[in-house]
Amino acid sequence: MTTVVTREREIADLEGFDIVIKNAQTGKDLNPRENGVIGPYPYAKSLKGAKTVSDWRRDRFEAAYHGFTCDVLDADGQVVAPQTLLRTVRESYEGE
């Protein structure tokens, strides 16, 4: 079984930005140590940088994980606005 924090890290490694997984109904963060809640991430390549955070969350994350949502974080750990381009989010991690 994979913990929530392990799945968050796997997604971050592929997509190039950190996330925090949340319950879509309550908006509360999932317990990072919880096992087996989030299945495998079904993508092998990152989404194009010209797409927005909102596009990624809707078309990839929420489509794969019904009942869950997430916050996308910049390199400083701040939640990124939905209209932000993925390219911009990824650039915040450069040089770390």
C-alpha positions as CSV (number, residue, x, y, z in Angstrom):
1,M,0.0,0.0,0.0
2,T,1.2,3.5,-0.8
3,T,0.8,6.4,1.7
4,V,-0.7,9.7,0.7
5,V,2.7,11.4,1.1
6,T,4.4,8.9,-1.2
7,R,1.7,9.5,-3.8
8,E,2.1,13.3,-3.5
9,R,5.9,12.9,-4.0
10,E,5.4,10.6,-7.1
11,I,3.1,13.2,-8.7
12,A,5.5,16.0,-7.8
13,D,8.4,14.2,-9.3
14,L,6.6,13.7,-12.6
15,E,4.7,17.0,-12.8
16,G,7.4,19.3,-11.4
17,F,5.5,20.8,-8.5
18,D,4.3,19.9,-5.0
19,I,0.7,19.2,-4.1
20,V,-1.3,18.6,-1.0
21,I,-4.2,16.1,-1.4
22,K,-7.5,17.0,0.1
23,N,-11.0,15.6,0.6
24,A,-13.1,17.3,-2.1
25,Q,-16.2,17.5,0.2
26,T,-14.6,18.8,3.4
27,G,-11.6,20.6,1.9
28,K,-9.4,19.0,4.7
29,D,-5.9,17.7,4.0
30,L,-5.6,13.9,4.0
31,N,-3.5,12.3,6.6
32,P,-0.1,12.0,4.9
33,R,0.5,8.6,6.6
34,E,-2.8,7.1,5.5
35,N,-2.4,4.0,3.2
36,G,-4.2,2.9,0.1
37,V,-6.4,5.9,-0.3
38,I,-4.9,7.2,-3.5
39,G,-4.2,4.8,-6.3
40,P,-1.4,5.0,-8.9
41,Y,-1.0,8.2,-11.0
42,P,-2.1,7.2,-14.5
43,Y,0.2,9.5,-16.5
44,A,3.8,8.9,-17.7
45,K,4.5,12.5,-18.9
46,S,3.9,15.9,-17.3
47,L,1.2,18.1,-18.7
48,K,2.3,21.0,-21.0
49,G,3.5,24.1,-19.3
50,A,1.0,26.3,-21.3
51,K,-1.9,24.7,-19.3
52,T,-3.1,26.2,-16.1
53,V,-3.2,24.8,-12.6
54,S,-7.0,24.7,-13.0
55,D,-6.6,22.6,-16.2
56,W,-4.2,20.2,-14.5
57,R,-6.3,19.8,-11.4
58,R,-9.6,19.2,-13.3
59,D,-8.3,17.2,-16.3
60,R,-5.7,15.1,-14.5
61,F,-5.9,15.0,-10.8
62,E,-9.7,15.1,-10.2
63,A,-10.4,13.0,-13.2
64,A,-8.1,10.3,-11.8
65,Y,-9.0,10.6,-8.1
66,H,-12.8,11.1,-7.8
67,G,-13.8,12.6,-4.4
68,F,-10.4,14.3,-4.0
69,T,-8.9,17.6,-4.9
70,C,-5.5,19.2,-4.2
71,D,-3.7,22.4,-3.7
72,V,-0.7,23.1,-6.1
73,L,2.2,24.7,-4.3
74,D,5.0,26.9,-5.5
75,A,8.6,26.4,-4.4
76,D,7.9,28.5,-1.3
77,G,5.1,26.2,-0.3
78,Q,2.4,28.8,-1.1
79,V,-0.9,27.7,-2.8
80,V,-0.8,28.8,-6.4
81,A,-3.8,30.6,-8.0
82,P,-5.9,28.4,-10.4
83,Q,-5.2,30.6,-13.4
84,T,-1.4,30.3,-13.0
85,L,0.4,28.6,-15.9
86,L,2.1,25.3,-15.0
87,R,5.3,26.7,-16.6
88,T,5.3,29.5,-14.1
89,V,4.8,27.1,-11.2
90,R,7.6,24.8,-12.4
91,E,10.0,27.8,-12.9
92,S,9.6,28.6,-9.2
93,Y,11.4,25.3,-8.4
94,E,14.4,26.0,-10.7
95,G,17.6,26.4,-8.8
96,E,16.5,24.6,-5.7
